[in-house]
Amino acid sequence: MVAHFISTEGTLYAWGNDVKKNGILGLGSNFRQQRSYPNSYLFDYMIKSVDVCETHACAVDTQGRLFVWGIGHNGELGLDQTTQVFTPTLVTKQKQIVVKKAIAKKNFTAFSSSAGYLYLFGSLSEGGVLPENPLLRSSLRASRQFGS
């Protein structure tokens, strides 16, 4: 079990045991953290939201930048490579999009823009299920899809 939380100053903290060593703590090669620990890789950014699943995690800062880390065999990290990333990495594919919120699910990362569009990195196949939210589902059908 891994947990992330954000301080009132926008510092991201990680805590828990990444048993599968997917990198979801975002603390480099540290896969077990018994106490909450600030993520030094994001000290230069004020984080406003974070989400984590069993394979990867994502965070959005107050400027609308998207960061991802973990394992991404289905392109869910939105990075050029589909390998493992142990520290938060800025996604540059969507650099012209101001991200409001992002969610990490088993095979994809979905994020909404300030213009009201929903974008997706990864795949909805093989068990990737969107949250039970009709507005989110209808937005996905009408938006552009990134990745595989």
C-alpha positions as CSV (number, residue, x, y, z in Angstrom):
1,M,0.0,0.0,0.0
2,V,1.3,3.4,-1.0
3,A,-0.1,6.8,-0.2
4,H,0.7,10.3,-1.4
5,F,-0.5,13.6,0.2
6,I,0.1,17.3,-0.4
7,S,1.0,19.8,2.2
8,T,-0.7,23.3,2.3
9,E,2.5,24.6,0.7
10,G,2.2,22.2,-2.3
11,T,4.9,19.7,-1.3
12,L,4.2,16.1,-2.3
13,Y,4.8,13.5,0.4
14,A,5.0,9.7,-0.1
15,W,4.5,6.9,2.4
16,G,4.2,3.1,2.2
17,N,5.5,-0.1,0.7
18,D,5.8,-0.5,-3.1
19,V,5.8,-4.3,-2.9
20,K,5.9,-4.8,-6.7
21,K,8.7,-2.2,-7.0
22,N,6.8,-0.4,-9.8
23,G,8.2,2.9,-8.6
24,I,4.9,4.4,-7.5
25,L,6.4,6.1,-4.4
26,G,8.3,8.3,-6.9
27,L,11.4,8.4,-4.6
28,G,13.9,6.8,-6.9
29,S,15.1,3.4,-5.8
30,N,13.4,3.8,-2.4
31,F,10.5,1.3,-2.5
32,R,9.6,1.4,1.2
33,Q,9.0,4.5,3.2
34,Q,7.8,3.9,6.8
35,R,7.1,7.6,7.5
36,S,5.8,10.3,5.2
37,Y,8.7,11.7,3.1
38,P,8.8,14.8,0.9
39,N,9.4,14.1,-2.7
40,S,12.6,16.2,-3.4
41,Y,12.2,15.7,-7.2
42,L,9.2,18.1,-7.0
43,F,10.5,20.7,-4.6
44,D,10.6,23.3,-7.4
45,Y,6.8,22.8,-8.1
46,M,3.7,23.5,-6.1
47,I,1.6,20.4,-6.5
48,K,-2.2,20.7,-6.3
49,S,-3.4,17.1,-7.0
50,V,-2.0,13.6,-7.1
51,D,-3.4,10.1,-7.9
52,V,-1.8,6.7,-7.6
53,C,-2.8,3.2,-8.8
54,E,-0.9,-0.1,-8.5
55,T,1.3,0.6,-11.6
56,H,1.9,4.3,-11.7
57,A,1.1,7.7,-10.3
58,C,0.5,11.2,-11.6
59,A,0.5,14.7,-10.2
60,V,-0.5,18.2,-11.4
61,D,1.1,21.4,-10.3
62,T,-0.5,24.9,-9.9
63,Q,0.8,25.9,-13.4
64,G,-1.1,23.0,-15.0
65,R,2.0,20.7,-15.7
66,L,1.6,17.0,-15.6
67,F,4.1,14.7,-13.9
68,V,4.1,10.9,-14.0
69,W,6.1,8.0,-12.5
70,G,5.9,4.2,-12.2
71,I,5.6,1.6,-14.8
72,G,4.0,2.2,-18.2
73,H,3.9,-0.8,-20.5
74,N,0.7,0.6,-22.2
75,G,1.9,4.1,-22.8
76,E,0.0,5.3,-19.7
77,L,2.9,7.5,-18.7
78,G,2.7,9.7,-21.8
79,L,6.5,9.5,-22.2
80,D,8.4,8.4,-25.4
81,Q,9.5,5.3,-23.7
82,T,7.1,2.7,-22.1
83,T,9.5,1.6,-19.4
84,Q,9.7,2.2,-15.7
85,V,10.3,5.7,-14.3
86,F,11.2,5.9,-10.6
87,T,10.9,9.7,-10.1
88,P,8.3,12.2,-11.2
89,T,8.9,13.1,-14.8
90,L,7.3,16.1,-16.6
91,V,5.2,15.0,-19.5
92,T,6.0,17.2,-22.5
93,K,3.6,15.8,-25.1
94,Q,0.8,18.0,-23.7
95,K,2.9,21.1,-22.9
96,Q,0.5,23.4,-24.7
97,I,-2.4,22.1,-22.5
98,V,-3.1,23.4,-19.1
99,V,-3.9,20.4,-17.0
100,K,-6.6,20.8,-14.3
101,K,-6.8,17.2,-12.9
102,A,-5.3,13.8,-13.6
103,I,-6.2,10.3,-12.6
104,A,-4.0,7.1,-12.7
105,K,-5.7,3.8,-13.5
106,K,-4.3,0.4,-14.3
107,N,-3.6,0.9,-18.1
108,F,-4.1,4.6,-18.6
109,T,-3.7,8.2,-17.3
110,A,-6.6,10.5,-18.0
111,F,-6.4,14.2,-17.5
112,S,-8.7,17.2,-18.0
113,S,-7.7,20.5,-19.5
114,S,-8.6,24.0,-18.5
115,A,-10.6,24.2,-21.8
116,G,-12.8,21.3,-20.6
117,Y,-11.4,18.4,-22.7
118,L,-10.4,15.0,-21.4
119,Y,-7.2,13.4,-22.7
120,L,-5.8,9.9,-22.3
121,F,-2.4,8.2,-22.3
122,G,-2.4,4.5,-22.6
123,S,-5.2,2.0,-23.3
124,L,-8.7,1.2,-22.2
125,S,-8.3,-2.4,-23.1
126,E,-7.3,-5.2,-20.7
127,G,-9.2,-4.1,-17.7
128,G,-8.7,-0.3,-18.0
129,V,-12.0,1.0,-16.6
130,L,-13.0,4.6,-16.3
131,P,-14.5,5.7,-13.0
132,E,-18.3,5.4,-12.9
133,N,-19.0,9.0,-14.0
134,P,-21.2,9.6,-17.0
135,L,-19.8,13.1,-17.6
136,L,-16.2,11.7,-17.7
137,R,-17.3,8.9,-20.1
138,S,-19.0,11.2,-22.5
139,S,-16.1,13.7,-22.4
140,L,-13.7,10.8,-23.3
141,R,-15.7,10.0,-26.4
142,A,-15.5,13.6,-27.6
143,S,-11.9,14.2,-26.9
144,R,-8.5,13.4,-28.5
145,Q,-6.6,10.3,-27.5
146,F,-2.9,10.3,-27.0
147,G,-0.7,7.2,-26.9
148,S,-1.6,3.7,-28.0
